[in-house]
Amino acid sequence: VIQHWRILGTTSLAGLRESFLVRSAQLSLQDEAWRLAVEPGPFDMLLDQLPWGYTTLRHPWMERVIHVDWR
């Protein structure tokens, strides 16, 4: 992730984990889909620089799509 998300520069794996991955969130089932509401964090403006989307997650093995509200 760090290699492809260039704005992170030399951020360590621990820095990525602390800044973006370890978050409080609420998961709820709404209209046949899951909704994940992630608590805002101080570096969330960097999400605009991600080279891929994160608002909808769908894999072949999933019965329902997950809609992510991160900001």
C-alpha positions as CSV (number, residue, x, y, z in Angstrom):
1,V,0.0,0.0,0.0
2,I,2.7,2.5,1.0
3,Q,4.6,1.9,-2.3
4,H,1.6,2.7,-4.4
5,W,0.2,5.6,-2.3
6,R,3.0,8.0,-3.1
7,I,1.9,10.9,-0.9
8,L,2.8,8.7,2.2
9,G,6.5,9.0,1.1
10,T,8.6,7.2,3.7
11,T,5.8,6.4,6.1
12,S,6.5,3.2,8.0
13,L,4.1,0.2,8.2
14,A,3.5,1.2,11.8
15,G,2.7,4.7,10.8
16,L,0.2,3.5,8.1
17,R,-1.4,1.2,10.7
18,E,-1.7,4.0,13.4
19,S,-2.9,6.7,11.0
20,F,-5.4,4.7,8.9
21,L,-6.1,1.1,9.8
22,V,-6.6,1.1,13.6
23,R,-10.0,2.9,13.8
24,S,-13.2,2.7,15.6
25,A,-16.1,2.0,13.2
26,Q,-19.7,0.9,13.1
27,L,-20.9,-1.9,10.9
28,S,-24.6,-2.1,10.1
29,L,-26.9,-3.9,7.7
30,Q,-28.9,-1.5,5.5
31,D,-31.0,-2.3,2.5
32,E,-29.4,-5.7,1.7
33,A,-25.8,-4.2,2.0
34,W,-23.4,-3.6,4.8
35,R,-22.5,0.0,5.7
36,L,-19.2,0.6,7.5
37,A,-19.0,4.1,9.1
38,V,-15.3,4.8,10.0
39,E,-14.5,7.3,12.7
40,P,-12.7,10.3,11.2
41,G,-9.0,10.8,11.8
42,P,-6.5,13.7,11.4
43,F,-4.9,12.4,8.2
44,D,-8.1,11.6,6.3
45,M,-7.5,14.3,3.7
46,L,-4.7,12.0,2.3
47,L,-7.4,9.5,1.3
48,D,-8.1,11.8,-1.7
49,Q,-4.7,10.8,-3.1
50,L,-5.4,7.1,-3.0
51,P,-4.8,5.6,-6.5
52,W,-7.8,3.2,-6.0
53,G,-11.4,3.5,-4.6
54,Y,-12.4,2.4,-1.2
55,T,-16.1,3.4,-0.9
56,T,-17.5,0.1,-2.2
57,L,-16.1,-3.3,-1.5
58,R,-17.3,-6.4,-3.3
59,H,-15.5,-9.8,-3.7
60,P,-16.9,-12.9,-5.3
61,W,-17.1,-14.7,-2.0
62,M,-19.1,-12.0,-0.3
63,E,-22.9,-12.3,-0.1
64,R,-23.4,-8.6,0.4
65,V,-21.5,-5.5,-0.8
66,I,-19.9,-3.2,1.9
67,H,-20.4,0.6,1.5
68,V,-17.7,2.5,3.4
69,D,-18.2,6.0,4.8
70,W,-14.7,7.1,5.7
71,R,-15.1,10.9,5.5
